[in-house]
Amino acid sequence: MQMQEMPLSMQLLVTVINVVIGYSIGSDARKHGRDLRECWLWGLGAFLILILVLPLYLYMRYKVWPREAGSTPGLSRATGTCKYCGVLTEDNPIYCPSCSKQLRGAESVHGKK
């Protein structure tokens, strides 16, 4: 029994879905204070190997990153205002989700002063 090749339209649909999900994950990571390089890696990883990266990203987003920021999942998040553009921010992000300016130093993330 021979395997049939996937039609071109189906290949295109799968590619478009992967691009949209990869872009969404990269944007969401940026919105939650991850640096630009990390966002690109999450997005690219989701595009290339979606079935592995998507569950890992969701685990990191909801279980690991809130602990790094000092918050507890399910509780209300502290809010602040970006000193550059004035947009309200949540979870004390490293970068502003609106203007992408650095709001706090990377050393505070790793516990160094």
MOPAC internal coordinates of N, CA, C and O (Angstrom, degrees):
PM7 1SCF
backbone

  N    0.0000 0     0.00 0     0.00 0    0    0    0
  C    1.4351 1     0.00 0     0.00 0    1    0    0
  C    1.5282 1   108.95 1     0.00 0    2    1    0
  O    1.2310 1   120.17 1   -52.07 1    3    2    1
  N    1.3211 1   117.28 1   127.93 1    3    2    1
  C    1.4553 1   121.91 1  -179.29 1    5    3    2
  C    1.5250 1   110.49 1   -94.94 1    6    5    3
  O    1.2310 1   121.86 1   -34.90 1    7    6    5
  N    1.3479 1   114.04 1   145.10 1    7    6    5
  C    1.4651 1   118.65 1   174.17 1    9    7    6
  C    1.5103 1   109.06 1   -80.88 1   10    9    7
  O    1.2310 1   120.67 1   -43.52 1   11   10    9
  N    1.3035 1   116.33 1   136.48 1   11   10    9
  C    1.4560 1   120.00 1   177.58 1   13   11   10
  C    1.5159 1   109.33 1   -86.97 1   14   13   11
  O    1.2310 1   121.15 1   -33.14 1   15   14   13
  N    1.2998 1   115.42 1   146.86 1   15   14   13
  C    1.4508 1   121.37 1   178.78 1   17   15   14
  C    1.5224 1   109.82 1   -75.39 1   18   17   15
  O    1.2310 1   120.96 1   -34.64 1   19   18   17
  N    1.3427 1   115.77 1   145.36 1   19   18   17
  C    1.4506 1   120.79 1   178.69 1   21   19   18
  C    1.5321 1   109.22 1   -70.83 1   22   21   19
  O    1.2310 1   119.61 1   -45.86 1   23   22   21
  N    1.3254 1   118.36 1   134.14 1   23   22   21
  C    1.4630 1   120.53 1   179.62 1   25   23   22
  C    1.5353 1   111.21 1   -60.16 1   26   25   23
  O    1.2310 1   120.97 1   -27.60 1   27   26   25
  N    1.3137 1   115.75 1   152.40 1   27   26   25
  C    1.4557 1   122.20 1  -178.08 1   29   27   26
  C    1.5236 1   111.92 1   -59.00 1   30   29   27
  O    1.2310 1   120.06 1   140.97 1   31   30   29
  N    1.3165 1   117.49 1   -39.03 1   31   30   29
  C    1.4635 1   120.35 1   179.97 1   33   31   30
  C    1.5332 1   111.32 1   -63.78 1   34   33   31
  O    1.2310 1   120.43 1   143.76 1   35   34   33
  N    1.3228 1   116.78 1   -36.24 1   35   34   33
  C    1.4656 1   120.99 1   178.36 1   37   35   34
  C    1.5345 1   109.97 1   -70.29 1   38   37   35
  O    1.2310 1   120.01 1   140.43 1   39   38   37
  N    1.3126 1   117.59 1   -39.57 1   39   38   37
  C    1.4631 1   121.45 1   177.14 1   41   39   38
  C    1.5272 1   110.41 1   -61.69 1   42   41   39
  O    1.2310 1   120.90 1   137.19 1   43   42   41
  N    1.3199 1   115.89 1   -42.81 1   43   42   41
  C    1.4555 1   120.95 1   179.10 1   45   43   42
  C    1.5289 1   111.17 1   -64.31 1   46   45   43
  O    1.2310 1   120.18 1   137.47 1   47   46   45
  N    1.3145 1   117.25 1   -42.53 1   47   46   45
  C    1.4560 1   121.83 1   178.40 1   49   47   46
  C    1.5257 1   111.35 1   -61.21 1   50   49   47
  O    1.2310 1   120.05 1   134.37 1   51   50   49
  N    1.3147 1   117.51 1   -45.63 1   51   50   49
  C    1.4682 1   121.87 1   179.08 1   53   51   50
  C    1.5290 1   110.27 1   -62.37 1   54   53   51
  O    1.2310 1   120.13 1   138.94 1   55   54   53
  N    1.3219 1   117.35 1   -41.06 1   55   54   53
  C    1.4657 1   121.57 1   179.13 1   57   55   54
  C    1.5195 1   110.94 1   -64.15 1   58   57   55
  O    1.2310 1   120.18 1   135.48 1   59   58   57
  N    1.3260 1   117.26 1   -44.52 1   59   58   57
  C    1.4694 1   120.91 1   179.61 1   61   59   58
  C    1.5255 1   110.32 1   -63.33 1   62   61   59
  O    1.2310 1   119.79 1   137.59 1   63   62   61
  N    1.3131 1   118.01 1   -42.41 1   63   62   61
  C    1.4697 1   121.48 1   178.32 1   65   63   62
  C    1.5196 1   110.42 1   -61.51 1   66   65   63
  O    1.2310 1   119.86 1   136.38 1   67   66   65
  N    1.3303 1   117.87 1   -43.62 1   67   66   65
  C    1.4634 1   121.11 1   179.10 1   69   67   66
  C    1.5219 1   111.65 1   -64.57 1   70   69   67
  O    1.2310 1   120.06 1   140.75 1   71   70   69
  N    1.3227 1   117.49 1   -39.25 1   71   70   69
  C    1.4647 1   120.82 1   178.37 1   73   71   70
  C    1.5264 1   110.05 1   -63.77 1   74   73   71
  O    1.2310 1   120.18 1   134.11 1   75   74   73
  N    1.3177 1   117.26 1   -45.89 1   75   74   73
  C    1.4722 1   121.09 1  -179.09 1   77   75   74
  C    1.5267 1   110.50 1   -63.02 1   78   77   75
  O    1.2310 1   119.68 1   134.93 1   79   78   77
  N    1.3212 1   118.21 1   -45.07 1   79   78   77
  C    1.4635 1   121.17 1  -179.94 1   81   79   78
  C    1.5261 1   110.54 1   -67.09 1   82   81   79
  O    1.2310 1   119.87 1   138.76 1   83   82   81
  N    1.3306 1   117.85 1   -41.24 1   83   82   81
  C    1.4649 1   120.91 1   177.21 1   85   83   82
  C    1.5152 1   111.90 1   -60.70 1   86   85   83
  O    1.2310 1   120.44 1   135.63 1   87   86   85
  N    1.3366 1   116.77 1   -44.37 1   87   86   85
  C    1.4594 1   121.11 1   178.10 1   89   87   86
  C    1.5318 1   110.83 1   -64.16 1   90   89   87
  O    1.2310 1   120.49 1   138.29 1   91   90   89
  N    1.3136 1   116.67 1   -41.71 1   91   90   89
  C    1.4680 1   120.60 1  -179.30 1   93   91   90
  C    1.5254 1   111.38 1   -63.92 1   94   93   91
  O    1.2310 1   120.29 1   138.58 1   95   94   93
  N    1.3162 1   117.05 1   -41.42 1   95   94   93
  C    1.4623 1   120.60 1   179.23 1   97   95   94
  C    1.5259 1   110.41 1   -66.56 1   98   97   95
  O    1.2310 1   120.32 1   136.20 1   99   98   97
  N    1.3290 1   117.00 1   -43.80 1   99   98   97
  C    1.4632 1   119.90 1   177.62 1  101   99   98
  C    1.5216 1   111.88 1   -61.02 1  102  101   99
  O    1.2310 1   119.92 1   136.97 1  103  102  101
  N    1.3074 1   117.76 1   -43.03 1  103  102  101
  C    1.4658 1   122.32 1   179.04 1  105  103  102
  C    1.5275 1   111.43 1   -65.98 1  106  105  103
  O    1.2310 1   120.73 1   138.91 1  107  106  105
  N    1.3291 1   116.21 1   -41.09 1  107  106  105
  C    1.4557 1   120.35 1   179.57 1  109  107  106
  C    1.5279 1   110.82 1   -65.76 1  110  109  107
  O    1.2310 1   120.32 1   139.76 1  111  110  109
  N    1.3238 1   117.00 1   -40.24 1  111  110  109
  C    1.4635 1   120.21 1   178.09 1  113  111  110
  C    1.5233 1   110.37 1   -62.68 1  114  113  111
  O    1.2310 1   120.11 1   139.03 1  115  114  113
  N    1.3244 1   117.40 1   -40.97 1  115  114  113
  C    1.4644 1   121.66 1   178.80 1  117  115  114
  C    1.5309 1   110.66 1   -65.13 1  118  117  115
  O    1.2310 1   121.06 1   139.39 1  119  118  117
  N    1.3191 1   115.58 1   -40.61 1  119  118  117
  C    1.4594 1   120.61 1   179.56 1  121  119  118
  C    1.5221 1   111.48 1   -63.05 1  122  121  119
  O    1.2310 1   120.57 1   151.39 1  123  122  121
  N    1.3288 1   116.51 1   -28.61 1  123  122  121
  C    1.4561 1   121.05 1  -179.29 1  125  123  122
  C    1.5255 1   112.97 1   -96.77 1  126  125  123
  O    1.2310 1   120.80 1  -158.93 1  127  126  125
  N    1.3366 1   116.07 1    21.07 1  127  126  125
  C    1.4513 1   119.95 1   169.48 1  129  127  126
  C    1.5101 1   117.47 1    88.15 1  130  129  127
  O    1.2310 1   119.46 1  -169.76 1  131  130  129
  N    1.3235 1   118.63 1    10.24 1  131  130  129
  C    1.4650 1   119.87 1   177.70 1  133  131  130
  C    1.5243 1   108.55 1   -79.11 1  134  133  131
  O    1.2310 1   120.26 1   -27.71 1  135  134  133
  N    1.3480 1   117.12 1   152.29 1  135  134  133
  C    1.4629 1   118.60 1  -179.16 1  137  135  134
  C    1.5328 1   110.78 1   -73.50 1  138  137  135
  O    1.2310 1   121.01 1   -15.44 1  139  138  137
  N    1.3205 1   115.67 1   164.56 1  139  138  137
  C    1.4622 1   121.52 1  -172.19 1  141  139  138
  C    1.5275 1   112.46 1   -60.84 1  142  141  139
  O    1.2310 1   119.83 1   138.11 1  143  142  141
  N    1.3313 1   117.93 1   -41.89 1  143  142  141
  C    1.4647 1   121.01 1   179.85 1  145  143  142
  C    1.5285 1   111.32 1   -62.25 1  146  145  143
  O    1.2310 1   120.61 1   136.74 1  147  146  145
  N    1.3240 1   116.45 1   -43.26 1  147  146  145
  C    1.4605 1   120.47 1   178.90 1  149  147  146
  C    1.5256 1   111.05 1   -63.89 1  150  149  147
  O    1.2310 1   120.31 1   142.23 1  151  150  149
  N    1.3236 1   117.01 1   -37.77 1  151  150  149
  C    1.4730 1   121.10 1   178.47 1  153  151  150
  C    1.5192 1   110.93 1   -63.53 1  154  153  151
  O    1.2310 1   120.69 1   136.04 1  155  154  153
  N    1.3378 1   116.29 1   -43.96 1  155  154  153
  C    1.4657 1   120.28 1   177.53 1  157  155  154
  C    1.5234 1   111.01 1   -61.47 1  158  157  155
  O    1.2310 1   120.23 1   139.61 1  159  158  157
  N    1.3307 1   117.17 1   -40.39 1  159  158  157
  C    1.4700 1   119.96 1  -179.86 1  161  159  158
  C    1.5284 1   111.78 1   -66.76 1  162  161  159
  O    1.2310 1   120.21 1   139.13 1  163  162  161
  N    1.3303 1   117.20 1   -40.87 1  163  162  161
  C    1.4671 1   119.90 1   176.79 1  165  163  162
  C    1.5296 1   110.49 1   -62.93 1  166  165  163
  O    1.2310 1   120.81 1   134.71 1  167  166  165
  N    1.3383 1   116.06 1   -45.29 1  167  166  165
  C    1.4617 1   119.68 1  -179.77 1  169  167  166
  C    1.5204 1   112.57 1   -63.63 1  170  169  167
  O    1.2310 1   120.61 1   134.64 1  171  170  169
  N    1.3293 1   116.43 1   -45.36 1  171  170  169
  C    1.4703 1   120.76 1   179.32 1  173  171  170
  C    1.5232 1   111.08 1   -65.17 1  174  173  171
  O    1.2310 1   120.53 1   138.22 1  175  174  173
  N    1.3251 1   116.59 1   -41.78 1  175  174  173
  C    1.4627 1   120.58 1   178.03 1  177  175  174
  C    1.5205 1   111.73 1   -61.52 1  178  177  175
  O    1.2310 1   120.76 1   138.49 1  179  178  177
  N    1.3346 1   116.15 1   -41.51 1  179  178  177
  C    1.4669 1   119.70 1   178.65 1  181  179  178
  C    1.5184 1   110.92 1   -65.75 1  182  181  179
  O    1.2310 1   119.84 1   142.98 1  183  182  181
  N    1.3335 1   117.90 1   -37.02 1  183  182  181
  C    1.4609 1   121.28 1   178.29 1  185  183  182
  C    1.5295 1   110.92 1   -65.76 1  186  185  183
  O    1.2310 1   120.38 1   137.54 1  187  186  185
  N    1.3299 1   116.89 1   -42.46 1  187  186  185
  C    1.4621 1   120.04 1  -174.52 1  189  187  186
  C    1.5263 1   113.48 1   -80.89 1  190  189  187
  O    1.2310 1   120.06 1   134.17 1  191  190  189
  N    1.3206 1   117.49 1   -45.83 1  191  190  189
  C    1.4717 1   120.54 1  -177.20 1  193  191  190
  C    1.5301 1   110.03 1  -133.57 1  194  193  191
  O    1.2310 1   121.58 1  -112.43 1  195  194  193
  N    1.3006 1   114.58 1    67.57 1  195  194  193
  C    1.4666 1   123.07 1  -174.05 1  197  195  194
  C    1.5215 1   112.82 1   -54.15 1  198  197  195
  O    1.2310 1   119.64 1   137.59 1  199  198  197
  N    1.3046 1   118.30 1   -42.41 1  199  198  197
  C    1.4632 1   121.72 1  -172.78 1  201  199  198
  C    1.5286 1   112.30 1   -64.93 1  202  201  199
  O    1.2310 1   119.74 1   155.39 1  203  202  201
  N    1.3288 1   118.10 1   -24.61 1  203  202  201
  C    1.4637 1   121.20 1   177.46 1  205  203  202
  C    1.5251 1   112.68 1   -96.17 1  206  205  203
  O    1.2310 1   120.42 1   139.02 1  207  206  205
  N    1.3171 1   116.80 1   -40.98 1  207  206  205
  C    1.4597 1   120.93 1  -172.20 1  209  207  206
  C    1.5264 1   112.62 1   -76.32 1  210  209  207
  O    1.2310 1   119.52 1   141.88 1  211  210  209
  N    1.3065 1   118.52 1   -38.12 1  211  210  209
  C    1.4657 1   120.44 1  -178.27 1  213  211  210
  C    1.5343 1   112.36 1   -59.83 1  214  213  211
  O    1.2310 1   118.68 1   129.62 1  215  214  213
  N    1.3447 1   120.13 1   -50.38 1  215  214  213
  C    1.4761 1   118.46 1   177.73 1  217  215  214
  C    1.5286 1   112.37 1   -63.07 1  218  217  215
  O    1.2310 1   120.06 1   143.09 1  219  218  217
  N    1.3375 1   117.48 1   -36.91 1  219  218  217
  C    1.4596 1   120.48 1   178.30 1  221  219  218
  C    1.5210 1   110.58 1   -64.63 1  222  221  219
  O    1.2310 1   120.21 1   137.04 1  223  222  221
  N    1.3303 1   117.21 1   -42.96 1  223  222  221
  C    1.4599 1   120.50 1   178.90 1  225  223  222
  C    1.5299 1   110.93 1   -62.31 1  226  225  223
  O    1.2310 1   120.30 1   135.27 1  227  226  225
  N    1.3084 1   117.03 1   -44.73 1  227  226  225
  C    1.4685 1   120.14 1  -179.24 1  229  227  226
  C    1.5233 1   111.21 1   -63.61 1  230  229  227
  O    1.2310 1   120.31 1   141.61 1  231  230  229
  N    1.3319 1   117.02 1   -38.39 1  231  230  229
  C    1.4662 1   120.37 1   176.37 1  233  231  230
  C    1.5298 1   110.19 1   -62.86 1  234  233  231
  O    1.2310 1   120.50 1   131.91 1  235  234  233
  N    1.3257 1   116.64 1   -48.09 1  235  234  233
  C    1.4656 1   120.73 1  -179.67 1  237  235  234
  C    1.5257 1   110.64 1   -61.60 1  238  237  235
  O    1.2310 1   120.28 1   137.30 1  239  238  237
  N    1.3196 1   117.06 1   -42.70 1  239  238  237
  C    1.4665 1   121.47 1  -175.27 1  241  239  238
  C    1.5223 1   112.01 1   -64.26 1  242  241  239
  O    1.2310 1   120.32 1   138.48 1  243  242  241
  N    1.3348 1   116.99 1   -41.52 1  243  242  241
  C    1.4579 1   119.81 1  -174.03 1  245  243  242
  C    1.5287 1   114.63 1   -97.43 1  246  245  243
  O    1.2310 1   119.69 1   158.10 1  247  246  245
  N    1.3350 1   118.20 1   -21.90 1  247  246  245
  C    1.4662 1   119.48 1  -175.73 1  249  247  246
  C    1.5289 1   113.53 1  -110.35 1  250  249  247
  O    1.2310 1   119.08 1   138.09 1  251  250  249
  N    1.3207 1   119.36 1   -41.91 1  251  250  249
  C    1.4577 1   122.14 1  -171.65 1  253  251  250
  C    1.5222 1   112.09 1   -92.71 1  254  253  251
  O    1.2310 1   119.71 1   128.34 1  255  254  253
  N    1.3334 1   118.17 1   -51.66 1  255  254  253
  C    1.4612 1   121.22 1  -174.82 1  257  255  254
  C    1.5210 1   113.53 1   -62.91 1  258  257  255
  O    1.2310 1   118.36 1   142.74 1  259  258  257
  N    1.3442 1   120.73 1   -37.26 1  259  258  257
  C    1.4709 1   118.03 1   176.88 1  261  259  258
  C    1.5269 1   112.43 1   -61.68 1  262  261  259
  O    1.2310 1   119.73 1   146.25 1  263  262  261
  N    1.3346 1   118.13 1   -33.75 1  263  262  261
  C    1.4685 1   120.98 1   178.41 1  265  263  262
  C    1.5217 1   110.45 1   -69.50 1  266  265  263
  O    1.2310 1   120.44 1   142.80 1  267  266  265
  N    1.3471 1   116.76 1   -37.20 1  267  266  265
  C    1.4626 1   120.17 1   177.43 1  269  267  266
  C    1.5191 1   110.54 1   -61.74 1  270  269  267
  O    1.2310 1   120.43 1   143.01 1  271  270  269
  N    1.3097 1   116.78 1   -36.99 1  271  270  269
  C    1.4629 1   121.42 1  -177.94 1  273  271  270
  C    1.5235 1   112.02 1   -80.98 1  274  273  271
  O    1.2310 1   120.42 1   174.32 1  275  274  273
  N    1.3428 1   116.81 1    -5.68 1  275  274  273
  C    1.4524 1   120.16 1   178.45 1  277  275  274
  C    1.5118 1   114.35 1    85.17 1  278  277  275
  O    1.2310 1   120.15 1  -164.85 1  279  278  277
  N    1.3281 1   117.32 1    15.15 1  279  278  277
  C    1.4607 1   119.58 1   179.47 1  281  279  278
  C    1.5213 1   109.47 1  -110.56 1  282  281  279
  O    1.2310 1   121.35 1   -14.70 1  283  282  281
  N    1.2953 1   115.02 1   165.30 1  283  282  281
  C    1.4503 1   121.24 1   178.08 1  285  283  282
  C    1.5156 1   108.64 1  -109.28 1  286  285  283
  O    1.2310 1   119.87 1   -48.92 1  287  286  285
  N    1.3711 1   117.86 1   131.08 1  287  286  285
  C    1.4572 1   118.79 1   179.25 1  289  287  286
  C    1.5210 1   110.92 1   -58.05 1  290  289  287
  O    1.2310 1   121.22 1   -42.23 1  291  290  289
  N    1.3334 1   115.27 1   137.77 1  291  290  289
  C    1.4441 1   120.73 1   177.61 1  293  291  290
  C    1.5188 1   114.05 1    95.83 1  294  293  291
  O    1.2310 1   119.99 1   162.31 1  295  294  293
  N    1.3330 1   117.63 1   -17.69 1  295  294  293
  C    1.4507 1   120.04 1   178.03 1  297  295  294
  C    1.5144 1   109.63 1   -92.30 1  298  297  295
  O    1.2310 1   120.43 1   -17.83 1  299  298  297
  N    1.3247 1   116.78 1   162.17 1  299  298  297
  C    1.4548 1   119.22 1   179.71 1  301  299  298
  C    1.5222 1   109.69 1   -65.76 1  302  301  299
  O    1.2310 1   120.62 1   -32.46 1  303  302  301
  N    1.3150 1   116.43 1   147.54 1  303  302  301
  C    1.4491 1   122.57 1  -175.56 1  305  303  302
  C    1.5211 1   109.74 1   -97.59 1  306  305  303
  O    1.2310 1   121.26 1   -35.08 1  307  306  305
  N    1.3252 1   115.19 1   144.92 1  307  306  305
  C    1.4559 1   120.12 1   176.50 1  309  307  306
  C    1.5289 1   108.96 1   -69.65 1  310  309  307
  O    1.2310 1   120.59 1   -37.85 1  311  310  309
  N    1.2995 1   116.47 1   142.15 1  311  310  309
  C    1.4511 1   120.17 1   178.53 1  313  311  310
  C    1.5089 1   109.55 1  -118.10 1  314  313  311
  O    1.2310 1   121.19 1   -24.98 1  315  314  313
  N    1.3123 1   115.32 1   155.02 1  315  314  313
  C    1.4532 1   122.60 1   177.33 1  317  315  314
  C    1.5125 1   108.31 1  -147.01 1  318  317  315
  O    1.2310 1   121.20 1     3.69 1  319  318  317
  N    1.3128 1   115.31 1  -176.31 1  319  318  317
  C    1.4530 1   120.96 1   179.77 1  321  319  318
  C    1.5213 1   108.83 1  -125.72 1  322  321  319
  O    1.2310 1   120.65 1   -44.18 1  323  322  321
  N    1.3209 1   116.37 1   135.82 1  323  322  321
  C    1.4651 1   121.47 1   177.12 1  325  323  322
  C    1.5274 1   108.20 1   -66.55 1  326  325  323
  O    1.2310 1   120.71 1   -50.14 1  327  326  325
  N    1.3377 1   116.25 1   129.86 1  327  326  325
  C    1.4689 1   119.51 1  -178.27 1  329  327  326
  C    1.5286 1   112.38 1   -76.17 1  330  329  327
  O    1.2310 1   120.32 1   170.51 1  331  330  329
  N    1.3546 1   116.99 1    -9.49 1  331  330  329
  C    1.4593 1   120.71 1  -179.54 1  333  331  330
  C    1.5306 1   112.84 1   -96.27 1  334  333  331
  O    1.2310 1   120.37 1   134.78 1  335  334  333
  N    1.3459 1   116.90 1   -45.22 1  335  334  333
  C    1.4614 1   118.81 1  -175.00 1  337  335  334
  C    1.5290 1   113.26 1  -117.81 1  338  337  335
  O    1.2310 1   119.97 1   168.69 1  339  338  337
  N    1.3415 1   117.66 1   -11.31 1  339  338  337
  C    1.4483 1   121.22 1   175.77 1  341  339  338
  C    1.5153 1   116.29 1    85.50 1  342  341  339
  O    1.2310 1   119.43 1  -176.78 1  343  342  341
  N    1.3408 1   118.70 1     3.22 1  343  342  341
  C    1.4594 1   121.16 1  -179.34 1  345  343  342
  C    1.5338 1   109.85 1   -73.98 1  346  345  343
  O    1.2310 1   120.44 1   -34.71 1  347  346  345
  N    1.3337 1   116.76 1   145.29 1  347  346  345
  C    1.4579 1   121.52 1   176.44 1  349  347  346
  C    1.5227 1   109.50 1   -71.84 1  350  349  347
  O    1.2310 1   120.28 1   -42.59 1  351  350  349
  N    1.3264 1   117.06 1   137.41 1  351  350  349
  C    1.4638 1   121.78 1   179.30 1  353  351  350
  C    1.5161 1   109.44 1  -122.10 1  354  353  351
  O    1.2310 1   120.60 1   -24.53 1  355  354  353
  N    1.3359 1   116.46 1   155.47 1  355  354  353
  C    1.4547 1   122.92 1   177.51 1  357  355  354
  C    1.5177 1   109.62 1  -119.85 1  358  357  355
  O    1.2310 1   120.05 1   -25.28 1  359  358  357
  N    1.3071 1   117.50 1   154.72 1  359  358  357
  C    1.4601 1   125.13 1   173.88 1  361  359  358
  C    1.5202 1   114.41 1    63.77 1  362  361  359
  O    1.2310 1   119.31 1  -160.36 1  363  362  361
  N    1.3257 1   118.93 1    19.64 1  363  362  361
  C    1.4548 1   121.73 1   177.32 1  365  363  362
  C    1.5330 1   111.73 1    50.74 1  366  365  363
  O    1.2310 1   119.41 1  -119.96 1  367  366  365
  N    1.3443 1   118.74 1    60.04 1  367  366  365
  C    1.4653 1   120.91 1  -175.41 1  369  367  366
  C    1.5253 1   112.04 1   -69.42 1  370  369  367
  O    1.2310 1   120.92 1   -20.53 1  371  370  369
  N    1.3305 1   115.85 1   159.47 1  371  370  369
  C    1.4581 1   121.63 1   176.87 1  373  371  370
  C    1.5243 1   109.55 1   -71.97 1  374  373  371
  O    1.2310 1   120.64 1   139.06 1  375  374  373
  N    1.3333 1   116.39 1   -40.94 1  375  374  373
  C    1.4570 1   122.35 1  -178.65 1  377  375  374
  C    1.5275 1   109.65 1  -119.04 1  378  377  375
  O    1.2310 1   120.76 1   -33.86 1  379  378  377
  N    1.3253 1   116.15 1   146.14 1  379  378  377
  C    1.4590 1   121.22 1   177.39 1  381  379  378
  C    1.5253 1   109.32 1   -67.60 1  382  381  379
  O    1.2310 1   119.44 1   -49.16 1  383  382  381
  N    1.3432 1   118.67 1   130.84 1  383  382  381
  C    1.4653 1   120.49 1   179.80 1  385  383  382
  C    1.5261 1   112.83 1   -69.09 1  386  385  383
  O    1.2310 1   119.70 1   164.40 1  387  386  385
  N    1.3226 1   118.18 1   -15.60 1  387  386  385
  C    1.4571 1   120.95 1  -178.35 1  389  387  386
  C    1.5238 1   112.46 1   -96.37 1  390  389  387
  O    1.2310 1   120.35 1   124.99 1  391  390  389
  N    1.3453 1   116.93 1   -55.01 1  391  390  389
  C    1.4719 1   119.97 1  -174.45 1  393  391  390
  C    1.5285 1   113.09 1  -102.57 1  394  393  391
  O    1.2310 1   119.32 1   172.93 1  395  394  393
  N    1.3228 1   118.90 1    -7.07 1  395  394  393
  C    1.4643 1   125.91 1   176.71 1  397  395  394
  C    1.5251 1   114.01 1    67.44 1  398  397  395
  O    1.2310 1   119.59 1  -164.19 1  399  398  397
  N    1.3137 1   118.39 1    15.81 1  399  398  397
  C    1.4700 1   121.09 1   176.40 1  401  399  398
  C    1.5223 1   108.58 1   -78.93 1  402  401  399
  O    1.2310 1   120.62 1   -30.66 1  403  402  401
  N    1.3402 1   116.42 1   149.34 1  403  402  401
  C    1.4559 1   121.38 1  -179.58 1  405  403  402
  C    1.5308 1   109.39 1   -73.81 1  406  405  403
  O    1.2310 1   121.08 1   -53.62 1  407  406  405
  N    1.3485 1   115.54 1   126.38 1  407  406  405
  C    1.4591 1   120.67 1  -177.22 1  409  407  406
  C    1.5175 1   112.51 1   -97.49 1  410  409  407
  O    1.2310 1   120.22 1   152.50 1  411  410  409
  N    1.3174 1   117.19 1   -27.50 1  411  410  409
  C    1.4610 1   121.26 1   178.20 1  413  411  410
  C    1.5132 1   108.69 1  -147.82 1  414  413  411
  O    1.2310 1   120.40 1   -19.51 1  415  414  413
  N    1.3122 1   116.84 1   160.49 1  415  414  413
  C    1.4543 1   121.70 1  -176.05 1  417  415  414
  C    1.5060 1   112.80 1   -73.65 1  418  417  415
  O    1.2310 1   120.97 1   -29.21 1  419  418  417
  N    1.3316 1   115.75 1   150.79 1  419  418  417
  C    1.4645 1   121.15 1   178.37 1  421  419  418
  C    1.5229 1   110.76 1   -66.37 1  422  421  419
  O    1.2310 1   119.72 1   154.42 1  423  422  421
  N    1.3546 1   118.14 1   -25.58 1  423  422  421
  C    1.4625 1   120.36 1  -179.19 1  425  423  422
  C    1.5222 1   111.86 1   -64.94 1  426  425  423
  O    1.2310 1   119.89 1   151.80 1  427  426  425
  N    1.3503 1   117.81 1   -28.20 1  427  426  425
  C    1.4585 1   119.57 1   179.34 1  429  427  426
  C    1.5269 1   111.51 1   -71.18 1  430  429  427
  O    1.2310 1   119.94 1   156.20 1  431  430  429
  N    1.3182 1   117.73 1   -23.80 1  431  430  429
  C    1.4620 1   121.40 1   178.26 1  433  431  430
  C    1.5260 1   110.41 1   -70.36 1  434  433  431
  O    1.2310 1   120.87 1   143.00 1  435  434  433
  N    1.3401 1   115.95 1   -37.00 1  435  434  433
  C    1.4579 1   120.92 1  -175.53 1  437  435  434
  C    1.5218 1   112.26 1   -93.58 1  438  437  435
  O    1.2310 1   119.84 1  -176.49 1  439  438  437
  N    1.3189 1   117.91 1     3.51 1  439  438  437
  C    1.4455 1   121.65 1   176.19 1  441  439  438
  C    1.5130 1   114.24 1    84.11 1  442  441  439
  O    1.2310 1   118.59 1  -173.24 1  443  442  441
  N    1.3105 1   120.30 1     6.76 1  443  442  441
  C    1.4554 1   123.25 1   179.25 1  445  443  442
  C    1.5220 1   109.08 1   -92.27 1  446  445  443
  O    1.2310 1   121.11 1   -34.15 1  447  446  445
  N    1.3188 1   115.48 1   145.85 1  447  446  445
  C    1.4619 1   119.45 1   178.93 1  449  447  446
  C    1.4947 1   109.95 1  -123.77 1  450  449  447
  O    1.2310 1   120.10 1   180.00 1  451  450  449

